[in-house]
């Protein structure tokens, strides 16, 4: 008899939606993921994607992908394309076509005129410095702009001049007329439109005035019929403004905003400004550098999309802000890769071993593609007279105990993974006294069989044929920062860059079966970690493999 399925407890947003549906407030759930296309998405966005698309899936609804493209100075079509690809890669599909705030610019303009005609918006010519002074502080109320009492007719005329390009950037803005003494600073006559004489990636040169995010966002939700507008906690103070616009404009639908705690990871920086700085100053190899916390960077590094979804599920959805240990993300990656990654052997720091009593040209050994998935079949490993082992897998120090060193020792035996037991008999050295080659003998009839009496191997090591292999470049990636809170307080986050975050091994040797490896296909290099083909630099002439993650968390011992 199978165990009964235990329903997973609903987080607070799912509870809200369940109740809304039960009370018939909505007949269909419509959510949205609304990034600004001013950079690549990072791991924090992955949580928002999983949440918004996941809720829509859970309740049989729809989720829109909408770009809040109201700031042409920082936005680019490259970011639009990358974001759409990230959403698809994570396993989600948006409802209908991609949507843009810019598609609604005509409507926003008409609604701005509506507020002016209602005496609820005015053109203000205060300089940015003066506007900050007039705004007040958290402890002191602001004061009215001298332009606040302009007539409706004058404001309509001035706003039209703004639209016609008759004013320079920064000369004036359109502001809502709310309350300069409001305790919530966001309600102190916020800016609705500002002048930006820049071409837009969607609308070209049609506009030289652009709506602010606060003015556009809620109205986009209203136009699209969004039922649950889900934002992170920093937008909680903006909710009264969101609701003021909805209440004072002729919108076709009244959405409601809800907030949850954004994802904060230690050893990580997620500020788009700082990530762009890393890219622009050449500290990393672009937005998709495998050390970056961007979704495209993690994808290139070899993180499976399923691992990111699992991680977002593990950390849950709450209202309380907290910092998550990046080790949880790495656990999710290891857990997924352990289950899905085919096995392979690769020698990163080779030491040649000559098997003196092996007389055949090539003997093909077999190993399972995955030890727990026999349906994936077997792979063939050519065994030859000359092989490579890891240099660290050999020592001449015979005093080391078997418990401390379970590898090859001069004068003793070790088993080669899936092949013979061998005995190290002689170390060949160069003029400087460095071991450059080993001479060893194999124990006959020990492939897949127990050793004969008196032969007691210390352990099992991996190997690759020295003549039948695939030469590759290996890039060993690690955490980009070695500080748990790299940008906390007044720290310069660049000071926390980990100098060992990338180590390049220009020539390693992998088993020949990896010649057909494709980008994003994960492999476990036995005893070394999880790796994948690099999608940017790898080629048939020079395969490049990235280390996705080690087999164990080596950072736990550093803290």
WOGI-V66198 format. One record per residue. RES is the residue in three letters. PHI is phi in whole degrees, -180 to 180 (none if undefined). OMEGA is omega as a letter, one per 40 degrees, with the letter a starting at -180 (none if undefined). NEAR is the number of other C-alpha atoms within 10 Angstrom. Layout:
((RES	PHI	OMEGA	NEAR) (RES	PHI	OMEGA	NEAR))
//
This chain:
((UNK	none	a	3) (UNK	-75	i	4) (UNK	-71	i	5) (UNK	-66	i	6) (UNK	-76	i	6) (UNK	-95	a	6) (UNK	-66	i	6) (UNK	-75	i	6) (UNK	-59	i	8) (UNK	-80	i	12) (UNK	-76	a	12) (UNK	-63	i	13) (UNK	-71	i	19) (UNK	-64	i	17) (UNK	-64	i	12) (UNK	-61	a	14) (UNK	-64	i	19) (UNK	-58	a	15) (UNK	-68	i	13) (UNK	-61	i	17) (UNK	-69	i	15) (UNK	-63	a	11) (UNK	-89	i	10) (UNK	63	i	10) (UNK	-67	i	11) (UNK	-138	i	14) (UNK	-100	a	12) (UNK	-148	i	17) (UNK	-85	i	22) (UNK	-130	i	25) (UNK	-113	i	27) (UNK	-152	i	27) (UNK	-113	a	23) (UNK	-116	a	24) (UNK	-72	i	21) (UNK	-89	a	23) (UNK	-81	a	24) (UNK	-118	i	22) (UNK	169	i	21) (UNK	-87	i	25) (UNK	-73	i	25) (UNK	-118	a	23) (UNK	-61	i	23) (UNK	-64	i	18) (UNK	-67	i	21) (UNK	-60	i	22) (UNK	-63	i	21) (UNK	-66	i	23) (UNK	-61	a	25) (UNK	-62	a	21) (UNK	-70	a	23) (UNK	-68	i	24) (UNK	-71	a	25) (UNK	-65	i	20) (UNK	-65	i	21) (UNK	-61	i	22) (UNK	-65	a	14) (UNK	-60	a	11) (UNK	-107	i	15) (UNK	66	a	11) (UNK	-106	a	16) (UNK	-133	i	22) (UNK	-131	i	23) (UNK	-91	i	23) (UNK	-101	a	24) (UNK	-132	i	24) (UNK	-95	i	22) (UNK	-84	a	22) (UNK	-98	a	28) (UNK	-104	a	24) (UNK	-131	a	21) (UNK	-64	a	20) (UNK	-70	a	14) (UNK	-119	a	12) (UNK	-105	a	18) (UNK	-157	i	18) (UNK	-62	i	13) (UNK	-56	a	13) (UNK	-71	i	17) (UNK	-58	a	21) (UNK	-64	a	12) (UNK	-66	a	17) (UNK	-66	i	24) (UNK	-60	i	18) (UNK	-66	i	13) (UNK	-62	i	22) (UNK	-63	i	21) (UNK	-63	a	13) (UNK	-62	i	16) (UNK	-69	i	19) (UNK	104	a	13) (UNK	-120	i	16) (UNK	-131	a	15) (UNK	-77	i	20) (UNK	-82	i	16) (UNK	64	a	10) (UNK	-80	i	9) (UNK	-63	a	12) (UNK	-109	a	19) (UNK	-137	i	19) (UNK	-58	a	22) (UNK	-63	i	23) (UNK	-67	a	14) (UNK	-106	a	14) (UNK	-59	i	19) (UNK	-62	i	11) (UNK	-66	i	14) (UNK	-59	a	21) (UNK	-63	i	17) (UNK	-64	i	11) (UNK	-72	i	19) (UNK	-65	i	25) (UNK	-62	i	20) (UNK	-59	i	16) (UNK	-67	i	20) (UNK	-63	a	24) (UNK	-63	i	16) (UNK	-85	a	12) (UNK	73	a	17) (UNK	-115	i	18) (UNK	-153	a	27) (UNK	-151	i	31) (UNK	-86	a	27) (UNK	-118	a	23) (UNK	-107	i	17) (UNK	-63	i	18) (UNK	-70	i	13) (UNK	-55	i	13) (UNK	-68	i	8) (UNK	-65	a	11) (UNK	-62	i	16) (UNK	-64	i	12) (UNK	-65	a	13) (UNK	-71	a	18) (UNK	-70	a	21) (UNK	84	a	16) (UNK	-129	i	14) (UNK	-65	a	11) (UNK	-103	a	7) (UNK	-124	i	11) (UNK	-69	i	18) (UNK	-83	i	22) (UNK	-131	a	15) (UNK	-66	i	17) (UNK	-67	i	17) (UNK	-65	i	11) (UNK	-98	a	13) (UNK	-67	a	19) (UNK	-101	i	16) (UNK	-59	i	15) (UNK	-73	i	14) (UNK	-58	a	19) (UNK	-62	i	11) (UNK	-64	i	14) (UNK	-66	i	23) (UNK	-63	a	19) (UNK	-67	a	13) (UNK	-68	i	20) (UNK	-66	i	23) (UNK	-65	i	13) (UNK	-63	i	12) (UNK	-58	a	24) (UNK	-65	a	19) (UNK	-78	i	12) (UNK	82	a	15) (UNK	-81	i	12) (UNK	-115	i	15) (UNK	-75	i	12) (UNK	-59	i	15) (UNK	85	a	13) (UNK	-71	i	15) (UNK	-161	i	20) (UNK	-141	i	23) (UNK	-99	a	25) (UNK	-120	i	22) (UNK	-77	i	24) (UNK	-101	a	20) (UNK	-117	a	16) (UNK	-162	a	18) (UNK	-73	i	21) (UNK	-106	a	18) (UNK	-62	i	15) (UNK	-58	i	15) (UNK	-85	a	16) (UNK	-59	a	20) (UNK	-63	i	20) (UNK	-93	a	21) (UNK	-84	i	24) (UNK	47	a	25) (UNK	-66	i	22) (UNK	-75	i	22) (UNK	-102	a	23) (UNK	-137	i	26) (UNK	-135	a	22) (UNK	-87	i	21) (UNK	-137	a	20) (UNK	-87	a	17) (UNK	-134	i	16) (UNK	-70	a	14) (UNK	-107	a	23) (UNK	-67	i	16) (UNK	-112	a	15) (UNK	-104	i	12) (UNK	65	a	11) (UNK	-101	a	11) (UNK	-64	a	11) (UNK	-119	i	18) (UNK	-123	i	22) (UNK	-122	a	25) (UNK	-133	i	24) (UNK	-72	i	24) (UNK	-77	i	17) (UNK	-58	a	17) (UNK	-61	i	18) (UNK	-73	a	22) (UNK	-80	a	24) (UNK	-60	a	18) (UNK	-63	a	25) (UNK	-72	i	27) (UNK	-60	i	25) (UNK	-58	a	28) (UNK	-66	a	20) (UNK	-62	a	15) (UNK	-86	i	18) (UNK	71	i	18) (UNK	-64	i	25) (UNK	-91	a	23) (UNK	-135	a	24) (UNK	-92	a	20) (UNK	-101	a	21) (UNK	-127	i	19) (UNK	-87	a	16) (UNK	-58	a	16) (UNK	-66	i	12) (UNK	-94	i	16) (UNK	-61	i	15) (UNK	-71	i	13) (UNK	-89	a	17) (UNK	-59	i	19) (UNK	-59	i	15) (UNK	-70	i	22) (UNK	-52	a	23) (UNK	-73	i	15) (UNK	-62	i	14) (UNK	-62	a	21) (UNK	-59	a	21) (UNK	-76	a	11) (UNK	-111	i	13) (UNK	-124	a	14) (UNK	-80	a	14) (UNK	-76	a	18) (UNK	-80	a	13) (UNK	-158	a	15) (UNK	-115	i	19) (UNK	-76	i	23) (UNK	-130	a	17) (UNK	-96	i	21) (UNK	-131	a	17) (UNK	-120	i	17) (UNK	-134	a	20) (UNK	-75	i	16) (UNK	-68	i	21) (UNK	-82	i	21) (UNK	-118	a	17) (UNK	-113	i	21) (UNK	-74	a	15) (UNK	56	a	20) (UNK	-141	i	22) (UNK	-117	a	21) (UNK	-122	i	19) (UNK	-64	i	12) (UNK	-60	i	15) (UNK	-61	a	12) (UNK	-75	i	14) (UNK	-65	i	21) (UNK	-64	i	17) (UNK	-63	i	14) (UNK	-59	a	18) (UNK	-72	a	17) (UNK	-63	a	13) (UNK	-91	i	10) (UNK	77	i	10) (UNK	-73	i	14) (UNK	-134	a	19) (UNK	-95	i	15) (UNK	90	a	17) (UNK	-62	a	22) (UNK	-101	i	20) (UNK	-55	a	20) (UNK	-61	i	30) (UNK	-91	a	22) (UNK	-75	i	26) (UNK	-83	i	24) (UNK	-75	i	25) (UNK	-62	i	29) (UNK	-68	i	24) (UNK	-67	i	22) (UNK	-66	i	21) (UNK	-64	i	25) (UNK	-65	i	24) (UNK	-70	i	30) (UNK	118	i	28) (UNK	-66	i	29) (UNK	-73	i	24) (UNK	-59	a	20) (UNK	-63	i	16) (UNK	-70	i	20) (UNK	-66	i	24) (UNK	-65	i	19) (UNK	-64	i	18) (UNK	-60	i	20) (UNK	-62	i	23) (UNK	-72	a	13) (UNK	-64	a	12) (UNK	-80	i	14) (UNK	74	a	13) (UNK	-128	a	20) (UNK	-137	i	14) (UNK	-95	a	15) (UNK	-93	i	9) (UNK	-72	i	13) (UNK	-159	i	12) (UNK	-106	a	11) (UNK	-94	i	14) (UNK	-71	i	15) (UNK	-60	i	16) (UNK	-60	i	15) (UNK	-68	i	15) (UNK	-65	a	21) (UNK	-66	i	20) (UNK	-62	a	18) (UNK	-62	i	21) (UNK	-66	i	23) (UNK	-61	a	24) (UNK	-61	i	13) (UNK	-69	a	18) (UNK	-68	i	25) (UNK	-59	a	19) (UNK	-82	a	12) (UNK	-106	a	17) (UNK	-82	i	19) (UNK	-61	i	21) (UNK	-92	i	18) (UNK	-155	i	25) (UNK	-119	a	22) (UNK	-148	i	29) (UNK	-108	a	25) (UNK	-88	a	20) (UNK	-128	a	15) (UNK	-75	i	22) (UNK	-128	a	20) (UNK	-75	i	20) (UNK	-123	i	24) (UNK	-102	i	19) (UNK	-88	a	20) (UNK	-68	a	14) (UNK	-107	i	13) (UNK	-99	a	18) (UNK	-107	a	9) (UNK	-79	i	9) (UNK	-76	i	9) (UNK	-145	i	15) (UNK	-123	a	14) (UNK	-85	i	11) (UNK	-96	i	17) (UNK	-126	i	17) (UNK	-141	i	16) (UNK	-66	i	18) (UNK	-64	i	19) (UNK	-145	a	21) (UNK	-62	a	13) (UNK	-108	a	11) (UNK	-136	a	13) (UNK	-60	a	10) (UNK	-66	i	9) (UNK	-81	i	12) (UNK	84	a	12) (UNK	-124	i	15) (UNK	-121	a	18) (UNK	-100	a	15) (UNK	-121	i	24) (UNK	-70	i	21) (UNK	-104	a	24) (UNK	-130	a	20) (UNK	-60	i	20) (UNK	-110	i	19) (UNK	-132	i	21) (UNK	-111	i	26) (UNK	-126	i	25) (UNK	-69	a	17) (UNK	-57	a	17) (UNK	-73	i	11) (UNK	-90	i	18) (UNK	-132	i	21) (UNK	-146	i	16) (UNK	-94	a	15) (UNK	-80	a	10) (UNK	-76	a	13) (UNK	-81	a	8) (UNK	-68	a	12) (UNK	-72	i	10) (UNK	-65	i	13) (UNK	-72	a	9) (UNK	-85	a	7) (UNK	-135	a	17) (UNK	-102	a	17) (UNK	-127	a	21) (UNK	-89	i	27) (UNK	-123	a	23) (UNK	-57	i	18) (UNK	89	a	12) (UNK	-127	a	18) (UNK	-108	i	24) (UNK	-150	i	24) (UNK	-94	i	24) (UNK	-84	a	21) (UNK	-53	i	19) (UNK	71	a	19) (UNK	-140	a	24) (UNK	-79	i	21) (UNK	-87	i	26) (UNK	-124	i	22) (UNK	-122	i	22) (UNK	-78	a	23) (UNK	-117	a	16) (UNK	-154	i	17) (UNK	-109	i	17) (UNK	-90	a	12) (UNK	-118	i	12) (UNK	-89	a	9) (UNK	-64	a	6) (UNK	-89	i	6) (UNK	89	i	8) (UNK	-86	i	10) (UNK	-72	a	18) (UNK	-113	a	14) (UNK	-163	i	18) (UNK	-116	i	23) (UNK	-108	a	19) (UNK	-142	i	24) (UNK	-125	i	20) (UNK	-94	i	20) (UNK	-95	a	18) (UNK	-58	i	13) (UNK	61	i	13) (UNK	-113	i	16) (UNK	-75	a	17) (UNK	69	a	13) (UNK	-133	i	10) (UNK	-69	a	11) (UNK	-71	i	17) (UNK	-69	a	11) (UNK	-59	i	6) (UNK	92	i	6) (UNK	-102	a	15) (UNK	-127	a	14) (UNK	-66	i	20) (UNK	-69	a	18) (UNK	-176	a	17) (UNK	-125	i	18) (UNK	-127	i	19) (UNK	-93	a	21) (UNK	-158	i	27) (UNK	-147	i	29) (UNK	-58	i	25) (UNK	-80	a	24) (UNK	-118	a	15) (UNK	-118	a	18) (UNK	-146	i	21) (UNK	-119	i	21) (UNK	-69	a	21) (UNK	-138	i	24) (UNK	-97	a	23) (UNK	-122	i	24) (UNK	-114	a	22) (UNK	-91	a	19) (UNK	-93	i	21) (UNK	-140	a	20) (UNK	-58	a	21) (UNK	-71	a	23) (UNK	-120	i	22) (UNK	-105	i	19) (UNK	-112	a	18) (UNK	-62	i	15) (UNK	-131	a	17) (UNK	-64	a	21) (UNK	-122	i	19) (UNK	-74	i	11) (UNK	58	a	7) (UNK	-102	a	7) (UNK	-69	i	11) (UNK	-90	a	11) (UNK	-61	i	17) (UNK	-68	i	14) (UNK	-69	a	12) (UNK	-96	i	17) (UNK	-61	a	17) (UNK	-82	a	14) (UNK	-66	a	12) (UNK	-104	a	13) (UNK	-71	i	16) (UNK	-143	i	18) (UNK	-122	a	13) (UNK	-103	i	12) (UNK	-104	a	15) (UNK	-71	a	13) (UNK	-144	i	17) (UNK	-120	a	19) (UNK	-130	a	25) (UNK	-113	i	25) (UNK	-63	a	23) (UNK	-63	a	20) (UNK	-64	a	15) (UNK	-78	i	17) (UNK	-61	a	14) (UNK	-100	a	8) (UNK	-65	a	14) (UNK	-110	i	13) (UNK	-53	i	18) (UNK	76	i	18) (UNK	-78	a	16) (UNK	-83	i	26) (UNK	-136	i	27) (UNK	-97	i	25) (UNK	-78	a	23) (UNK	-57	i	18) (UNK	72	a	15) (UNK	-117	a	17) (UNK	138	a	18) (UNK	-105	a	28) (UNK	-137	i	29) (UNK	-149	i	26) (UNK	-70	i	29) (UNK	-72	a	25) (UNK	-79	a	17) (UNK	-99	a	11) (UNK	-109	a	11) (UNK	-72	i	17) (UNK	-147	i	11) (UNK	-63	a	8) (UNK	-76	a	8) (UNK	-142	i	14) (UNK	-64	i	18) (UNK	-122	i	26) (UNK	-114	i	27) (UNK	-97	i	25) (UNK	-78	i	26) (UNK	-72	a	31) (UNK	-169	i	24) (UNK	-76	i	19) (UNK	-71	a	17) (UNK	-130	i	13) (UNK	-83	a	13) (UNK	-79	a	9) (UNK	-80	a	11) (UNK	-61	a	8) (UNK	-85	a	6) (UNK	-88	a	7) (UNK	-83	none	7))
//
